[in-house]
């Protein structure tokens, strides 16, 4: 029986039942399995993929919509993967064209690796910024944080959601409300009873990832990061907006080294909504 061509294999919505297949695909491309992250993306967002007639997935990706469900303000694309045996055959291009057609006219955003960027540029995405991924064992500052922080409680969630929407520029309730279960630790910074920042750390396969990191200013961001690092037994990893040069320099002085750079790209808009000056790191680059 002849093998179907890649161009005729249907693109379908993935479900939580595809979690293992998505993790297998990640691992096959040299990524960590990231089952924890895939679990979040497949429940809070939507997965798309192409089944391999021989078993597993030819390709997969995730899209997370933000804002009103009937008219999203933004759709974030992430985890775009193509199996090695099907690479360089137009599968990624076909999948991305499907997403552009599906979500138009909502603007799209994604974090592009140097390898992926040419494809996204070909499809009309424009680079509007960048994020530097740093990783390492955090060495605390001898002076200690200048801004007090504390563990978040259930009562903080409404204020966290209000601050997040104000800074991100779109409602992310369906994602942020999952943080207490998804993250190992969630901390907040307050001033005069008002929330001025929050951050979480969640487990990846080989490190603990800090994100999201929302803060009034750099000193608040430092305090939240330092508080999340207390007692950490594994390396910390985070993706910092390159415009936050002071925070990046501080992290490098504390033992985190740069390991990757991703371009922030958009389609259908020339800039991201919200206040970048208070948005230091995404929850994950796979969800904007």
Backbone bond lengths (Angstrom), bond angles and torsions (degrees), N, CA, C in turn:
res aa  C-N    CA-C-N  psi(-1)  N-CA   C-N-CA  omega(-1)  CA-C   N-CA-C  phi
1 X - - - 1.473 - - 1.523 108.76 -
2 X 1.340 118.63 126.90 1.467 120.48 -177.40 1.527 111.97 -64.68
3 X 1.318 115.49 146.71 1.465 120.69 177.49 1.519 109.65 -77.89
4 X 1.349 118.25 130.12 1.472 119.95 179.14 1.529 110.66 -61.23
5 X 1.338 116.56 146.54 1.458 119.79 177.88 1.523 109.36 -74.36
6 X 1.319 115.32 153.97 1.468 119.68 -179.45 1.523 111.38 -60.18
7 X 1.329 116.54 -32.73 1.462 120.64 -177.27 1.528 112.61 -67.61
8 X 1.341 117.13 -21.06 1.470 119.54 -178.25 1.526 112.92 -99.21
9 X 1.327 117.16 -9.26 1.464 119.21 179.61 1.529 109.05 -72.21
10 X 1.327 118.43 129.09 1.471 120.23 -175.15 1.525 113.21 -73.01
11 X 1.328 115.03 146.86 1.463 122.24 171.28 1.527 106.88 -89.15
12 X 1.308 116.86 127.26 1.464 119.74 -177.48 1.527 110.70 -128.43
13 X 1.326 115.35 163.48 1.452 121.25 173.84 1.525 109.01 -74.24
14 X 1.307 115.70 132.51 1.452 121.01 174.94 1.524 109.73 -86.52
15 X 1.315 116.10 156.24 1.458 121.40 177.74 1.522 108.71 -127.50
16 X 1.323 115.54 179.07 1.452 119.64 -179.98 1.530 111.39 -62.01
17 X 1.332 116.84 -22.64 1.465 120.01 177.90 1.531 111.69 -67.70
18 X 1.329 116.85 -15.71 1.464 121.31 179.44 1.528 112.55 -91.42
19 X 1.331 117.20 7.20 1.468 120.70 -175.05 1.523 112.19 -55.20
20 X 1.317 117.28 -48.86 1.463 120.00 -177.84 1.528 111.68 -64.65
21 X 1.339 116.61 -39.26 1.467 120.19 179.37 1.529 110.95 -65.02
22 X 1.338 117.11 -37.83 1.468 120.88 177.46 1.524 110.25 -65.72
23 X 1.329 115.88 -43.05 1.468 120.00 179.08 1.525 110.63 -65.43
24 X 1.325 117.06 -38.94 1.471 120.73 177.06 1.528 110.51 -60.90
25 X 1.329 115.79 -42.36 1.463 120.21 -179.43 1.529 110.26 -64.54
26 X 1.335 117.17 -43.17 1.465 120.93 177.19 1.514 110.64 -57.47
27 X 1.317 115.70 -48.21 1.456 121.05 -177.21 1.530 111.45 -64.16
28 X 1.332 116.46 -36.54 1.465 120.31 -177.84 1.521 112.15 -67.34
29 X 1.348 116.68 -21.91 1.464 120.13 178.82 1.525 113.05 -96.81
30 X 1.333 115.71 12.08 1.457 119.27 177.04 1.509 113.77 87.80
31 X 1.341 118.33 3.44 1.450 121.83 173.51 1.525 107.92 -84.22
32 X 1.336 116.09 165.82 1.453 118.37 169.13 1.533 108.14 -73.56
33 X 1.323 116.90 161.75 1.465 120.08 -173.95 1.532 112.10 -63.52
34 X 1.318 117.65 -37.78 1.461 121.73 174.69 1.528 113.17 55.68
35 X 1.315 117.97 39.01 1.466 119.49 178.80 1.523 111.32 -60.49
36 X 1.346 116.47 -35.64 1.469 120.01 -179.37 1.530 110.24 -62.63
37 X 1.327 116.50 -44.66 1.465 120.18 179.77 1.521 110.94 -69.90
38 X 1.330 117.63 -44.28 1.468 119.81 177.39 1.529 110.91 -58.01
39 X 1.329 116.99 -37.86 1.463 120.59 179.32 1.526 111.04 -59.23
40 X 1.331 116.32 -44.03 1.466 120.17 178.09 1.524 111.16 -64.46
41 X 1.323 116.89 -45.49 1.466 120.95 -176.12 1.523 112.40 -65.83
42 X 1.324 116.78 -34.85 1.465 120.08 -178.59 1.521 112.73 -80.13
43 X 1.335 117.45 -14.56 1.469 120.26 177.61 1.532 111.77 -101.25
44 X 1.326 116.57 -41.45 1.471 119.38 179.94 1.521 111.70 -87.52
45 X 1.335 117.21 -21.00 1.457 121.22 -179.86 1.515 111.67 -123.53
46 X 1.319 115.27 -155.99 1.460 121.37 -179.26 1.531 109.02 -128.70
47 X 1.326 115.26 134.33 1.443 119.80 177.04 1.517 110.90 -101.76
48 X 1.332 116.14 149.03 1.464 122.28 176.34 1.517 108.13 -132.87
49 X 1.319 116.41 143.19 1.451 118.50 -179.61 1.507 112.82 -162.49
50 X 1.320 114.11 172.90 1.460 122.59 176.92 1.522 107.34 -125.21
51 X 1.318 115.86 126.15 1.461 120.83 179.40 1.522 111.00 -75.63
52 X 1.326 115.56 140.67 1.452 122.02 174.63 1.530 107.61 -90.09
53 X 1.340 118.42 123.73 1.467 119.88 178.56 1.529 112.92 -55.31
54 X 1.329 115.85 -24.21 1.452 119.81 179.90 1.514 113.62 -87.73
55 X 1.328 116.90 0.70 1.455 121.59 -179.04 1.517 111.87 112.84
56 X 1.327 116.38 144.93 1.459 120.71 -178.95 1.518 111.83 80.85
57 X 1.319 115.39 -157.80 1.463 121.73 -176.80 1.523 110.70 -119.41
58 X 1.324 115.08 139.08 1.460 121.03 170.90 1.519 109.07 -72.72
59 X 1.343 115.72 -42.03 1.456 120.67 -178.24 1.516 109.24 -155.31
60 X 1.325 114.94 164.50 1.464 120.86 177.97 1.519 108.90 -158.78
61 X 1.321 115.70 157.60 1.457 122.15 172.91 1.516 108.08 -161.89
62 X 1.324 116.26 170.67 1.459 121.43 178.35 1.521 109.39 -131.82
63 X 1.331 116.25 146.06 1.459 122.51 176.87 1.521 108.21 -129.47
64 X 1.319 116.39 129.61 1.461 121.70 177.84 1.518 108.52 -117.80
65 X 1.328 116.29 121.48 1.462 121.79 -178.78 1.521 110.25 -94.85
66 X 1.338 115.30 143.60 1.459 121.20 178.93 1.518 109.71 -127.91
67 X 1.337 115.65 147.24 1.453 120.62 -178.60 1.513 110.85 99.47
68 X 1.314 117.16 -158.78 1.459 122.51 -178.06 1.516 110.79 -64.48
69 X 1.316 116.28 134.62 1.469 120.04 -175.79 1.524 112.84 -62.32
70 X 1.337 117.46 -31.43 1.459 120.76 -179.69 1.531 112.72 -79.55
71 X 1.329 115.76 -26.28 1.469 120.27 -179.89 1.529 108.33 -145.14
72 X 1.330 118.17 82.60 1.466 121.14 -176.71 1.529 112.39 -58.66
73 X 1.334 114.91 141.48 1.458 119.90 176.72 1.515 111.22 -79.39
74 X 1.342 115.91 -22.20 1.451 120.66 -176.84 1.526 108.85 -164.21
75 X 1.333 116.08 144.58 1.462 121.38 174.70 1.526 107.72 -127.37
76 X 1.334 115.88 122.67 1.460 121.33 -177.86 1.526 110.13 -99.76
77 X 1.330 116.04 128.71 1.468 122.37 -179.08 1.526 108.65 -103.01
78 X 1.327 116.72 137.12 1.454 119.43 178.62 1.515 112.72 -154.49
79 X 1.323 115.71 171.97 1.465 123.45 177.09 1.528 111.93 55.51
80 X 1.322 117.17 39.37 1.470 120.67 179.19 1.526 108.17 -75.34
81 X 1.315 115.64 112.49 1.464 121.43 -174.26 1.521 111.10 -132.77
82 X 1.317 115.96 143.50 1.463 122.80 173.04 1.524 107.40 -130.39
83 X 1.314 116.82 132.67 1.465 121.24 179.28 1.530 110.04 -56.81
84 X 1.320 116.38 141.86 1.467 121.73 -176.40 1.525 111.74 -54.57
85 X 1.330 117.11 -40.05 1.467 119.94 -176.90 1.522 112.53 -68.88
86 X 1.340 117.29 -14.54 1.462 121.08 179.16 1.526 112.17 -114.02
87 X 1.323 116.62 10.10 1.466 120.18 -177.00 1.525 110.57 -68.78
88 X 1.340 113.98 155.61 1.471 122.28 176.16 1.526 112.92 59.43
89 X 1.331 115.03 32.48 1.465 120.02 176.36 1.535 111.72 -123.78
90 X 1.332 116.56 17.05 1.461 120.75 176.19 1.515 115.30 85.07
91 X 1.339 117.25 7.92 1.466 119.31 -177.75 1.525 111.43 -67.70
92 X 1.341 116.56 -46.09 1.459 119.83 -179.71 1.517 111.71 -62.02
93 X 1.331 116.56 -40.36 1.467 120.96 178.34 1.530 110.40 -62.19
94 X 1.318 116.32 -44.26 1.470 120.21 -179.97 1.523 110.99 -63.33
95 X 1.325 117.38 -42.36 1.459 121.05 179.97 1.526 110.79 -64.63
96 X 1.325 117.47 -43.38 1.463 120.52 -179.46 1.525 111.31 -67.70
97 X 1.316 118.02 -38.30 1.466 119.70 176.43 1.523 110.63 -62.31
98 X 1.318 116.07 -36.82 1.470 120.66 177.05 1.529 110.05 -62.32
99 X 1.322 117.44 -42.59 1.471 120.77 -179.49 1.523 111.31 -66.78
100 X 1.335 116.59 -43.06 1.466 119.87 178.64 1.525 110.33 -59.41
101 X 1.338 117.14 -44.09 1.463 120.98 179.89 1.524 111.43 -68.35
102 X 1.324 116.99 -36.43 1.462 121.38 -177.50 1.520 112.10 -69.83
103 X 1.336 117.38 -40.21 1.469 120.31 -171.59 1.517 113.96 -99.94
104 X 1.313 118.77 -10.67 1.462 120.41 175.34 1.537 109.50 -59.53
105 X 1.343 117.70 137.17 1.461 128.76 12.73 1.526 115.04 -95.06
106 X 1.323 119.19 10.78 1.463 119.84 177.37 1.529 109.65 -63.39
107 X 1.330 118.13 135.98 1.466 119.30 176.98 1.528 110.88 -67.15
108 X 1.327 115.58 148.00 1.456 122.19 179.25 1.520 109.66 -112.61
109 X 1.323 116.01 152.22 1.458 120.81 173.55 1.518 108.99 -141.23
110 X 1.329 115.86 154.97 1.462 120.87 176.43 1.526 109.45 -160.93
111 X 1.322 114.85 162.43 1.460 122.28 172.65 1.526 106.70 -102.57
112 X 1.324 116.69 119.93 1.464 121.42 -174.36 1.516 111.52 -105.65
113 X 1.332 116.04 130.90 1.454 120.56 171.05 1.526 108.38 -73.62
114 X 1.333 117.62 163.06 1.470 119.08 176.43 1.529 112.29 -56.54
115 X 1.330 117.68 -34.75 1.461 120.22 179.21 1.521 112.55 -70.47
116 X 1.331 116.93 -35.95 1.453 120.27 -176.92 1.513 114.66 -84.28
117 X 1.326 116.21 -21.20 1.469 119.37 -173.11 1.530 114.51 -57.82
118 X 1.340 119.96 -42.75 1.474 118.10 -179.65 1.523 113.65 -57.65
119 X 1.327 117.93 -38.16 1.460 120.16 178.34 1.516 110.58 -63.99
120 X 1.328 117.16 -45.76 1.466 120.00 -178.20 1.526 111.01 -65.14
121 X 1.332 116.79 -37.68 1.467 119.46 176.69 1.526 110.53 -64.08
122 X 1.318 116.52 -39.20 1.466 120.66 178.00 1.524 111.30 -60.58
123 X 1.323 116.88 -33.02 1.456 121.96 -178.38 1.530 112.87 -85.78
124 X 1.326 117.04 -3.78 1.458 119.89 176.56 1.510 115.85 106.94
125 X 1.316 118.55 3.78 1.463 121.07 176.20 1.527 109.13 -74.34
126 X 1.338 115.80 146.38 1.453 122.06 179.77 1.527 109.57 -120.49
127 X 1.325 116.39 139.38 1.461 120.58 176.27 1.522 109.54 -75.19
128 X 1.333 116.92 128.15 1.464 121.33 -179.19 1.530 111.85 -122.68
129 X 1.332 116.86 -0.13 1.456 120.24 -179.33 1.512 110.17 175.67
130 X 1.321 115.72 -166.40 1.447 119.61 -179.37 1.508 111.30 -158.31
131 X 1.315 116.47 162.16 1.458 123.22 177.18 1.518 108.79 -135.99
132 X 1.325 115.82 136.11 1.456 121.26 177.75 1.524 108.95 -103.05
133 X 1.317 116.04 124.71 1.458 120.85 176.82 1.520 108.55 -87.23
134 X 1.336 116.20 126.54 1.462 121.44 177.59 1.527 108.41 -123.21
135 X 1.324 115.40 149.71 1.461 119.77 -175.98 1.523 109.85 -150.77
136 X 1.335 116.36 143.19 1.450 120.19 176.53 1.512 111.39 161.12
137 X 1.328 115.22 179.67 1.461 121.07 177.35 1.526 108.01 -85.40
138 X 1.319 116.12 123.96 1.457 121.94 -173.81 1.523 110.45 -78.60
139 X 1.343 116.49 126.78 1.461 122.54 175.38 1.522 108.80 -99.89
140 X 1.332 118.68 114.78 1.471 120.85 -175.96 1.526 112.43 -60.21
141 X 1.303 115.07 149.26 1.458 122.16 174.72 1.524 108.29 -75.25
142 X 1.335 116.98 131.09 1.462 120.26 -177.44 1.518 112.58 -60.37
143 X 1.314 117.59 -30.29 1.463 120.95 -178.78 1.523 112.55 -75.51
144 X 1.304 116.88 -18.91 1.454 119.60 -177.87 1.516 111.54 79.08
145 X 1.345 117.68 164.05 1.469 121.06 -177.36 1.522 112.61 -67.67
146 X 1.333 115.79 144.94 1.461 120.78 -179.88 1.524 112.49 -85.98
147 X 1.320 116.48 -15.40 1.467 121.40 -177.99 1.533 108.54 -117.39
148 X 1.336 118.29 127.04 1.466 119.71 179.92 1.531 111.85 -71.13
149 X 1.325 115.32 142.63 1.465 121.28 175.57 1.524 108.23 -132.03
150 X 1.328 115.07 166.51 1.467 120.26 177.26 1.520 109.28 -151.12
151 X 1.327 114.82 165.44 1.460 119.71 176.35 1.522 109.72 -66.51
152 X 1.310 116.79 138.19 1.463 120.87 177.69 1.522 109.86 -72.48
153 X 1.316 115.77 150.68 1.461 122.27 175.41 1.522 108.81 -119.97
154 X 1.320 115.91 172.57 1.467 120.39 179.33 1.522 110.92 -60.62
155 X 1.330 116.44 -30.82 1.473 120.30 -178.69 1.527 111.89 -70.08
156 X 1.338 117.33 -17.63 1.470 120.52 -179.37 1.523 112.88 -81.22
157 X 1.321 117.92 -15.25 1.464 119.72 -171.47 1.527 113.73 -57.93
158 X 1.345 120.67 -45.19 1.466 118.51 178.53 1.531 113.29 -58.10
159 X 1.346 116.87 -40.48 1.463 119.83 179.64 1.524 111.04 -70.04
160 X 1.326 117.48 -36.74 1.464 120.92 176.50 1.521 110.05 -61.77
161 X 1.324 116.47 -44.27 1.465 120.21 -179.25 1.523 111.40 -64.64
162 X 1.330 117.59 -39.06 1.473 120.42 178.82 1.524 110.66 -65.52
163 X 1.337 116.01 -45.77 1.459 119.49 179.89 1.524 110.82 -64.32
164 X 1.320 116.58 -41.89 1.462 120.13 -178.53 1.526 111.55 -62.38
165 X 1.325 117.34 -44.02 1.464 119.69 179.85 1.524 111.22 -64.80
166 X 1.324 116.47 -38.21 1.462 121.08 179.28 1.530 110.97 -63.58
167 X 1.332 116.92 -42.01 1.463 121.09 -176.22 1.520 111.66 -82.63
168 X 1.338 116.84 -42.75 1.463 120.11 -177.96 1.527 111.66 -74.41
169 X 1.321 116.56 -30.41 1.457 119.97 178.47 1.510 114.79 92.14
170 X 1.331 117.31 6.90 1.464 122.22 178.12 1.527 108.39 -159.58
171 X 1.301 115.69 153.59 1.463 120.95 -179.58 1.531 110.25 -69.68
172 X 1.354 115.70 124.48 1.462 121.03 177.88 1.535 110.88 -121.15
173 X 1.322 116.90 29.25 1.460 120.31 -175.26 1.523 112.12 -53.57
174 X 1.339 117.17 -43.99 1.467 120.36 -175.90 1.525 111.99 -64.24
175 X 1.330 117.68 -21.86 1.460 121.47 177.80 1.531 111.30 -95.07
176 X 1.318 117.24 -50.27 1.459 121.61 -174.54 1.527 111.71 -67.63
177 X 1.321 117.19 -33.73 1.470 119.70 179.39 1.526 112.02 -65.47
178 X 1.324 117.21 -16.89 1.473 121.08 177.13 1.524 112.70 -86.09
179 X 1.332 117.83 -8.57 1.455 120.97 -176.00 1.535 114.12 -58.21
180 X 1.343 119.48 -43.47 1.466 117.74 -178.95 1.523 113.48 -56.82
181 X 1.318 118.00 -32.17 1.465 121.08 178.15 1.524 111.65 -87.55
182 X 1.323 117.67 -31.97 1.464 122.08 -175.86 1.522 111.89 -79.05
183 X 1.331 116.75 -38.48 1.458 121.76 -173.61 1.524 111.81 -90.30
184 X 1.326 114.99 154.41 1.461 120.72 172.79 1.516 110.59 -76.70
185 X 1.340 115.82 -38.82 1.462 121.00 -179.69 1.517 109.83 -143.15
186 X 1.315 114.86 143.66 1.465 122.66 178.68 1.518 106.97 -134.40
187 X 1.327 117.11 122.43 1.464 121.04 -176.22 1.523 110.70 -127.12
188 X 1.338 114.56 155.36 1.456 120.78 -179.75 1.520 109.74 -129.81
189 X 1.333 115.02 156.52 1.464 122.86 172.62 1.518 107.53 -118.20
190 X 1.317 116.37 137.55 1.464 121.31 -177.59 1.518 110.81 -128.06
191 X 1.321 115.33 154.87 1.458 121.94 170.60 1.513 107.89 -141.42
192 X 1.329 116.35 121.04 1.467 122.44 -179.12 1.528 111.07 52.22
193 X 1.331 115.21 41.96 1.460 120.27 177.55 1.508 115.20 77.62
194 X 1.323 116.92 5.17 1.464 120.95 -179.09 1.520 109.62 -110.86
195 X 1.329 116.79 133.81 1.454 121.80 179.45 1.527 109.95 -69.95
196 X 1.339 116.89 125.86 1.464 120.57 -179.92 1.533 111.91 -120.13
197 X 1.324 116.65 4.06 1.454 119.46 176.91 1.510 111.16 177.54
198 X 1.322 115.10 157.86 1.463 120.22 173.68 1.522 108.45 -154.24
199 X 1.322 115.27 156.83 1.467 120.42 179.72 1.515 109.26 -157.64
200 X 1.320 115.03 156.05 1.459 121.21 179.56 1.516 109.50 -133.26
201 X 1.330 115.56 157.14 1.458 121.41 171.32 1.523 107.54 -128.32
202 X 1.337 116.57 132.01 1.463 120.98 -176.35 1.522 110.19 -132.91
203 X 1.321 117.02 156.01 1.463 119.95 -172.25 1.522 113.52 -84.31
204 X 1.323 115.24 127.84 1.454 121.96 167.66 1.525 106.57 -104.25
205 X 1.324 116.33 -178.78 1.458 119.19 -176.36 1.519 112.27 -66.15
206 X 1.343 116.95 -40.28 1.460 119.93 -173.37 1.516 114.58 -118.19
207 X 1.326 117.76 5.22 1.460 120.37 -177.40 1.519 109.45 -165.25
208 X 1.340 115.44 172.73 1.462 121.75 173.05 1.523 107.35 -103.51
209 X 1.320 116.61 127.15 1.465 121.78 -173.20 1.528 110.38 -100.86
210 X 1.319 116.40 127.30 1.465 121.46 175.49 1.520 108.56 -91.62
211 X 1.318 115.68 120.36 1.453 121.67 177.81 1.526 109.85 167.68
212 X 1.307 118.62 142.46 1.464 125.27 -1.04 1.521 110.96 -73.67
213 X 1.335 115.44 162.71 1.454 122.64 174.17 1.521 107.29 -129.76
214 X 1.322 114.80 104.14 1.465 123.05 -179.86 1.526 107.09 -116.58
215 X 1.325 117.98 126.64 1.459 119.67 -175.95 1.519 111.62 -152.36
216 X 1.327 114.90 150.89 1.462 121.88 -179.91 1.525 111.59 -60.29
217 X 1.349 116.50 -38.61 1.461 121.27 -177.08 1.528 108.73 -158.09
218 X 1.325 115.36 -179.43 1.458 119.99 -175.47 1.521 112.31 -64.71
219 X 1.334 118.05 -39.25 1.462 119.87 -179.51 1.522 111.00 -63.70
220 X 1.311 117.29 -37.14 1.466 120.93 177.21 1.523 110.28 -67.38
221 X 1.328 116.20 -40.47 1.465 120.26 177.37 1.527 110.67 -62.08
222 X 1.333 117.18 -42.19 1.465 121.10 177.86 1.529 110.76 -60.20
223 X 1.318 116.36 -44.45 1.459 120.70 -177.77 1.526 111.43 -63.44
224 X 1.319 116.29 -42.14 1.461 119.89 179.20 1.524 110.84 -65.31
225 X 1.321 116.58 -43.93 1.468 120.41 178.71 1.524 111.10 -61.81
226 X 1.322 116.78 -46.39 1.457 120.35 -178.83 1.522 111.17 -62.68
227 X 1.328 116.71 -38.44 1.468 119.50 -179.27 1.522 111.43 -68.61
228 X 1.324 117.35 -32.94 1.466 120.53 178.23 1.526 111.49 -74.09
229 X 1.326 116.40 -23.74 1.462 120.30 -177.48 1.527 112.63 -82.70
230 X 1.322 117.94 -14.76 1.463 120.75 -177.25 1.532 110.33 -59.61
231 X 1.316 116.16 125.03 1.460 120.67 177.63 1.513 115.08 77.90
232 X 1.329 117.74 4.34 1.469 120.07 -178.59 1.520 110.51 -66.93
233 X 1.316 117.02 131.67 1.459 121.91 179.38 1.530 111.83 -101.47
234 X 1.332 116.59 -10.70 1.464 120.52 -179.89 1.521 108.96 -117.04
235 X 1.328 117.82 164.31 1.462 119.78 176.89 1.534 110.74 -61.31
236 X 1.322 114.95 149.65 1.456 121.25 172.16 1.518 109.01 -94.74
237 X 1.336 115.64 146.90 1.455 121.24 176.05 1.516 108.18 -136.71
238 X 1.316 116.52 141.46 1.454 119.80 175.66 1.521 109.35 -156.51
239 X 1.325 116.34 160.77 1.466 122.99 -179.51 1.525 107.92 -116.70
240 X 1.316 117.29 106.54 1.459 122.30 -173.68 1.533 110.56 -101.47
241 X 1.324 115.41 132.08 1.464 121.01 174.12 1.527 108.21 -54.53
242 X 1.332 117.21 127.61 1.462 120.86 -173.51 1.525 112.85 -64.47
243 X 1.334 117.65 -15.91 1.459 119.09 177.16 1.526 111.85 -71.65
244 X 1.329 116.60 -17.34 1.470 120.36 178.68 1.536 108.66 -90.47
245 X 1.321 115.00 67.59 1.454 121.69 -174.12 1.527 112.30 -63.62
246 X 1.329 117.18 -38.29 1.465 120.01 -178.31 1.523 110.87 -63.74
247 X 1.322 116.94 -42.83 1.460 119.91 -179.95 1.526 110.77 -66.42
248 X 1.319 117.27 -40.61 1.459 120.19 178.26 1.527 111.20 -62.44
249 X 1.306 117.49 -42.79 1.464 120.92 178.57 1.522 110.71 -63.06
250 X 1.313 116.42 -41.28 1.467 121.57 178.95 1.519 111.36 -63.21
251 X 1.329 117.25 -43.71 1.461 121.12 179.31 1.528 111.29 -63.75
252 X 1.327 116.64 -40.34 1.465 120.18 179.32 1.529 110.48 -66.60
253 X 1.333 116.44 -35.59 1.465 119.66 176.64 1.524 111.85 -70.34
254 X 1.334 116.62 -20.71 1.472 121.89 -179.90 1.524 111.79 -93.38
255 X 1.343 118.47 3.67 1.449 120.48 173.12 1.513 116.82 112.85
256 X 1.332 118.71 -1.68 1.463 120.69 179.25 1.527 109.08 -92.68
257 X 1.321 116.13 132.84 1.462 121.51 -177.24 1.523 110.75 -110.19
258 X 1.337 117.46 147.30 1.470 120.15 177.82 1.522 110.61 -68.56
259 X 1.327 116.48 134.32 1.466 119.81 179.69 1.527 112.62 -125.96
260 X 1.325 117.96 -14.42 1.475 119.62 179.81 1.515 109.46 -164.70
261 X 1.322 114.38 158.66 1.466 121.47 174.37 1.518 107.86 -131.42
262 X 1.320 116.09 131.05 1.461 121.64 177.09 1.523 109.61 -120.26
263 X 1.319 116.35 135.77 1.458 120.74 174.41 1.524 109.31 -82.19
264 X 1.322 116.73 134.63 1.462 121.54 172.66 1.520 106.87 -86.36
265 X 1.341 116.61 123.18 1.451 121.09 -175.11 1.528 110.68 -125.36
266 X 1.316 115.64 152.37 1.457 120.82 178.85 1.521 110.12 -133.05
267 X 1.322 114.28 157.55 1.467 122.50 175.20 1.525 106.42 -135.36
268 X 1.326 116.85 126.29 1.460 120.42 178.84 1.512 113.73 88.21
269 X 1.310 118.68 2.88 1.463 122.97 174.80 1.519 107.78 -155.76
270 X 1.320 116.29 152.86 1.460 119.77 -178.90 1.518 112.45 -95.92
271 X 1.331 117.42 -7.92 1.460 120.34 177.99 1.518 109.74 -155.95
272 X 1.325 115.46 156.21 1.456 120.85 178.65 1.516 110.19 -81.59
273 X 1.331 117.08 150.58 1.464 119.35 178.23 1.526 110.75 -72.48
274 X 1.324 116.19 173.35 1.455 120.67 173.27 1.518 114.22 87.55
275 X 1.338 115.26 -165.66 1.455 123.63 -173.94 1.527 109.37 -116.75
276 X 1.335 116.32 97.88 1.463 119.71 -176.28 1.520 111.72 -62.25
277 X 1.337 118.40 -27.46 1.464 120.79 -175.14 1.525 112.31 -65.37
278 X 1.342 116.63 -20.16 1.473 120.35 177.38 1.524 112.23 -108.81
279 X 1.313 116.73 0.40 1.459 121.75 -179.45 1.532 107.26 -105.13
280 X 1.329 115.97 100.94 1.461 120.98 -172.92 1.528 112.27 -93.62
281 X 1.321 118.54 -38.11 1.466 121.16 -178.61 1.517 108.99 -149.48
282 X 1.337 117.13 144.10 1.473 120.32 177.55 1.515 111.04 -76.08
283 X 1.312 116.11 163.05 1.466 119.66 171.85 1.523 108.10 -57.62
284 X 1.304 115.99 -48.00 1.462 123.98 173.16 1.523 106.85 -157.18
285 X 1.316 117.06 146.79 1.463 119.47 178.63 1.519 111.35 -63.53
286 X 1.334 117.30 -16.97 1.472 120.59 179.53 1.519 112.08 -77.66
287 X 1.344 117.42 -11.59 1.467 119.61 -177.36 1.514 112.76 -128.86
288 X 1.317 117.76 15.48 1.448 120.57 176.73 1.514 115.19 75.95
